Amino acid sequence: MIITGTIDQVQTRFYYRNDKKINYYEILVSYNFYNGVNQILLLAKDFDKRDLNDKEQLFVFEFDTATKFVNDRLTTDFYLQHYKPLPKKEGNLIVVRTYFEKDTFDVLGKQVVKGRTKVFARFTPKNKKENDLYCYFWEDNHFLVDLNKVTKIQLNCRSLPYKDKFISNIEVWRTMEKEDFIGSIL
């Protein structure tokens, strides 16, 4: 995915794998979308601290996501692939939209929340080089269609997590036939 935003904060972190210390950065990025400012925490191997000098500088961030479904919860990490500053003279348009072509659809589990049934599911991609797409939707959603018949899904970024909080809504997804909101991708 790609977003355009400013760098709010950078922190150095580390963890150990096989007795080897691995350093990485947590980069907190703010971006405007819909009617407000959202934030996303990107994990990066490298970062140039000179990019913190100008708080108004816009950057283009390209990142990948990794999602796991463990203990009936979806969790997602965002891995920064690369970023670059935008020239200040250009009028910048923020676009966070991508498409996913589905091969198969599997229901992973269901939860009843306040009398409604929340369905957790997985889409496998036609392109085997892409990652599986995990999602949730409500069974009583009046826009819901037969997901086995859907082949192409449009993803739109809506809100992203802040640091250590559990995420509940990263992207909204729609079928390509209609612009109806279906559910949330995690």
C-alpha positions as CSV (number, residue, x, y, z in Angstrom):
1,M,0.0,0.0,0.0
2,I,1.0,3.6,-0.4
3,I,0.1,6.6,1.7
4,T,1.2,10.3,1.8
5,G,1.9,11.8,5.2
6,T,4.3,13.4,7.7
7,I,6.6,11.8,10.2
8,D,5.5,12.5,13.7
9,Q,7.8,10.4,15.8
10,V,10.6,7.8,15.4
11,Q,11.8,5.3,18.0
12,T,14.5,2.8,17.9
13,R,13.5,-0.7,19.0
14,F,15.1,-4.2,19.1
15,Y,14.3,-7.8,19.7
16,Y,16.4,-11.0,19.9
17,R,16.2,-13.9,17.4
18,N,18.5,-16.9,17.8
19,D,20.6,-14.9,20.3
20,K,21.1,-12.1,17.8
21,K,20.0,-8.6,18.5
22,I,17.9,-7.1,15.7
23,N,17.4,-3.4,15.6
24,Y,14.4,-1.7,13.9
25,Y,12.5,1.6,13.9
26,E,8.9,2.4,14.8
27,I,7.8,5.4,12.6
28,L,4.6,7.1,13.6
29,V,3.1,8.7,10.4
30,S,0.1,11.1,10.2
31,Y,-2.0,11.4,7.1
32,N,-5.3,13.1,6.1
33,F,-8.1,10.9,4.9
34,Y,-11.8,11.5,4.8
35,N,-12.6,14.1,7.5
36,G,-9.7,13.8,9.9
37,V,-6.1,13.0,10.6
38,N,-5.2,9.3,11.0
39,Q,-2.0,7.8,12.3
40,I,-0.2,4.5,11.4
41,L,2.8,2.9,13.0
42,L,5.3,1.6,10.4
43,L,8.1,-0.8,11.2
44,A,11.3,-0.2,9.3
45,K,14.8,-1.6,9.1
46,D,16.4,1.7,8.2
47,F,15.6,5.3,8.7
48,D,17.5,8.6,8.0
49,K,17.1,10.8,11.0
50,R,17.7,13.9,8.9
51,D,14.1,13.4,7.7
52,L,12.9,14.6,11.1
53,N,14.2,18.1,10.6
54,D,11.1,19.5,8.8
55,K,7.8,18.5,10.5
56,E,5.8,19.9,7.5
57,Q,7.6,17.8,4.9
58,L,5.3,15.3,3.1
59,F,6.6,11.8,2.3
60,V,5.3,9.0,0.2
61,F,5.4,5.7,2.2
62,E,5.1,2.3,0.6
63,F,4.5,-0.5,2.9
64,D,3.4,-4.1,3.2
65,T,1.1,-5.7,5.7
66,A,1.3,-9.0,7.5
67,T,-1.9,-10.3,9.2
68,K,-2.3,-13.2,11.6
69,F,-5.5,-14.8,13.0
70,V,-4.5,-16.1,16.4
71,N,-6.8,-16.9,19.4
72,D,-9.9,-15.5,17.5
73,R,-8.2,-12.1,17.0
74,L,-6.8,-10.5,13.9
75,T,-3.6,-8.6,14.3
76,T,-1.6,-6.7,11.6
77,D,1.9,-5.2,11.3
78,F,2.9,-2.7,8.7
79,Y,6.4,-3.0,7.2
80,L,7.9,0.0,5.5
81,Q,9.4,-0.9,2.2
82,H,10.7,2.6,1.2
83,Y,9.8,6.2,1.5
84,K,10.7,9.4,-0.3
85,P,10.0,13.1,0.3
86,L,7.5,14.9,-2.0
87,P,8.6,18.2,-3.6
88,K,6.9,21.0,-1.7
89,K,5.7,22.9,-4.9
90,E,3.5,20.1,-6.1
91,G,-0.2,19.8,-5.2
92,N,-0.3,16.4,-3.6
93,L,-3.2,14.0,-3.8
94,I,-3.5,11.3,-1.1
95,V,-4.6,8.0,-2.6
96,V,-4.9,4.9,-0.6
97,R,-6.7,2.4,-2.8
98,T,-5.8,-1.0,-4.1
99,Y,-7.4,-4.0,-5.6
100,F,-7.4,-7.7,-4.7
101,E,-8.4,-10.6,-7.0
102,K,-9.8,-13.5,-5.0
103,D,-9.4,-17.1,-5.7
104,T,-11.1,-18.7,-2.7
105,F,-13.0,-17.6,0.4
106,D,-13.0,-19.4,3.8
107,V,-14.9,-18.6,7.0
108,L,-12.4,-18.8,9.9
109,G,-14.8,-18.3,12.8
110,K,-17.8,-16.4,14.1
111,Q,-18.5,-14.3,17.2
112,V,-21.8,-13.0,18.6
113,V,-21.3,-9.4,19.7
114,K,-24.3,-7.6,21.2
115,G,-26.7,-9.8,19.4
116,R,-25.0,-9.5,16.0
117,T,-22.8,-12.2,14.3
118,K,-19.3,-11.1,13.3
119,V,-17.7,-13.4,10.7
120,F,-14.0,-13.7,10.4
121,A,-12.8,-14.8,7.0
122,R,-9.9,-15.3,4.7
123,F,-9.6,-14.6,0.9
124,T,-6.8,-16.4,-0.9
125,P,-5.4,-14.5,-3.9
126,K,-5.4,-15.5,-7.6
127,N,-1.8,-14.3,-7.7
128,K,0.0,-16.8,-5.5
129,K,2.8,-14.3,-4.8
130,E,0.4,-12.1,-2.9
131,N,-0.6,-12.7,0.8
132,D,-3.9,-13.9,2.0
133,L,-6.4,-11.2,2.9
134,Y,-8.1,-11.5,6.3
135,C,-11.4,-9.7,7.0
136,Y,-14.4,-9.5,9.1
137,F,-18.0,-8.6,8.3
138,W,-21.4,-8.6,10.0
139,E,-23.9,-11.3,8.8
140,D,-26.8,-8.8,9.0
141,N,-25.1,-6.2,6.7
142,H,-27.7,-5.3,4.1
143,F,-25.1,-4.8,1.4
144,L,-23.7,-8.3,1.9
145,V,-23.5,-10.4,-1.3
146,D,-22.6,-14.0,-2.0
147,L,-18.8,-13.7,-1.5
148,N,-18.2,-16.9,-3.4
149,K,-19.3,-15.1,-6.5
150,V,-17.1,-12.0,-6.0
151,T,-13.8,-12.1,-7.8
152,K,-12.3,-8.6,-7.5
153,I,-12.4,-6.5,-4.4
154,Q,-11.6,-2.8,-4.0
155,L,-9.8,-1.8,-0.8
156,N,-9.9,1.7,0.6
157,C,-7.9,2.8,3.6
158,R,-10.2,4.3,6.2
159,S,-8.4,4.3,9.6
160,L,-5.2,2.8,11.0
161,P,-3.9,1.9,14.4
162,Y,-2.0,4.0,16.9
163,K,1.0,2.3,18.5
164,D,0.1,-0.4,21.0
165,K,-3.7,-0.3,20.7
166,F,-5.6,-3.3,19.2
167,I,-6.8,-2.5,15.7
168,S,-10.4,-2.9,14.7
169,N,-10.7,-1.3,11.3
170,I,-7.9,-0.8,8.8
171,E,-9.5,-0.9,5.4
172,V,-13.0,-1.0,4.1
173,W,-13.7,-3.2,1.2
174,R,-16.2,-3.1,-1.5
175,T,-17.1,-5.4,-4.4
176,M,-16.1,-4.1,-7.9
177,E,-19.7,-4.3,-9.2
178,K,-21.1,-1.8,-6.6
179,E,-19.6,0.7,-4.2
180,D,-21.4,-0.8,-1.3
181,F,-19.5,-1.1,2.0
182,I,-19.1,-4.8,2.9
183,G,-16.7,-5.1,5.8
184,S,-13.2,-4.5,7.1
185,I,-9.9,-5.9,6.1
186,L,-7.3,-6.6,8.7
